[in-house]
């Protein structure tokens, strides 16, 4: 559906380079990037700006030609959206179903997005989560073949995020190809099975799988624990801090650096996540995702977003939420005897 080959573009202080992307129908990818990079990428895809180098195809047609004749096949949910504030939700959705000559029942779409019961509410009185779902609903009416979604769940309440994720999965199952961008590393990992980071150094795929060869669940459970005193070093300016494992809420690996998350603050550690996993396995830490190690004492809830998407809600200072790999779910259930 979307093919990007060798894309390069420099705009102000932002550079997009070495970008090769292929999104088939029924699939999605997520890209972690800053807002300016996201906007530039969207402008290039939609032909609002021209690349210095590279090619973009939608359904094997050059993007400029495709957009001219098939713009109705593309859905766009921008980070910030404009509305007709004096309209109610119901009026807004009816307006667009008529404008788009959509075959969908707009009330069914409102129901799926948890908006039907507040259909008479004026848009100017909606909260952030409701407005995001309304933006998404408008684009669903298009029955798009290709959807661009900026920040689907950033700053969303849990119920709103769950609704968004469920409807993303529903669109994919109906054939839509989806490109998601987010400034949040965790969101990028959770929203698609394929996730990337895009910055001035280029496009890098984030490993969103689990290494099955290491840490077989049964072997870990059957190992005899060996207890010892352990301190985990982290750097703060020119100082080396030593943390007790029980102080650590979770550890996040980004770009080769293991960040210790402690009471809402991050402390970089030079020890790899794999080595930290080995050192902390008898202190109640669990490799919930290839990029995350969590202190199980902090886990408050296992959240199921869809049948393929899970996260852990933590009882730490900032009420963190971190990804849980589907392949790790059963192992976690065994450990917690669920």
C-alpha positions, 0 to 999 in steps of 0.5 A: 500500500505505502512504499517509500524508497531512499527518502531524503529531505532536509527542512530547517533543522530537521533531516529525514534520510535513508527512509525505506518503508513498506506497509501492506494492507491489514498492517501498521507500523509505528514511528517514534519521532519528534513532532517536526519530523512527523509533520515533515514526513506527512507532508512528503507523503501527501505531496505538500512538500517534495523530497530532495531524493527518493520515491513515495508510492501509494498502491504502486502509484506515485504519491503526487498522482495518487493524492490528486485522484484518490485523496478520499482513500486516505485518512488523516488524524493530525496531532491537532485538529480543527472542528466546527465547535458549535456543532454537536457530535451527532451533527458533526458526524452526520455532516461528514457522512453526507459530505463523504457519501459514506456507506457507513452508519455514523451512529455505529461508528459513534458507538464503537468510539464511545461517543453515542451516549454524548452525541448531543454534546457540543464539540466546544464542551468535549474533553481532549480524549473525546475530541481525539475519538471524534477526529478518528471517527470522521476518518473512519467514515472514509473507509480509508485504504491508508490511514495516517495517525499522529499521536493516537494515545498521547495523554489519553485516559486509559479507557479512551486509549483502549477504544482508539487501539481497538478501532485501529485493530478493527480498521486493519482487519478490514484491510486498511494500512496504517502509519502511526507516529508518536513522540513516546517510545513506549507508545510506538512499541505498543501500537504496532508489531513493527516499530521504528525510530526516525531521527537525524541519523536515519530510520532504525527498526526497534526490536519489538519481539522477544528473544526466545533463546534466552530465559526459557520460562520453565528454566527460570522458574526451576532455577535455585535462587542465589541471593547476594548484595547487589547495587546498580550504578547510574551516572548523574552529571559527574557522579556515580550513584549506586541504587538498591534494586528495590528502589528501581521501578523499571528499566527501559533500554533506548538507543543502547542506554539502560535508563533506571526509572526511579520515583519518576526520574531517569538515571542512565546506566551503562550496563546492558539490559541483558546483563541487568536482567541477569543481575536482577533476576533474584530481586523480582525483576521480569523481562516484560519486553525486549526493551523493558525490565520491570520490578514485579513489586510495582506491577498493579495491573495487567492491561489487555488493550487487544488480543495482541496488545498488552501493558503493565500498569505500575504503582509507582510515583508517576503511575507508569504504563509499560509494554508487555510482550504477548510472548511474555504474558504466559510466563508472567502468569506462571510467575504470579500464579494467575 
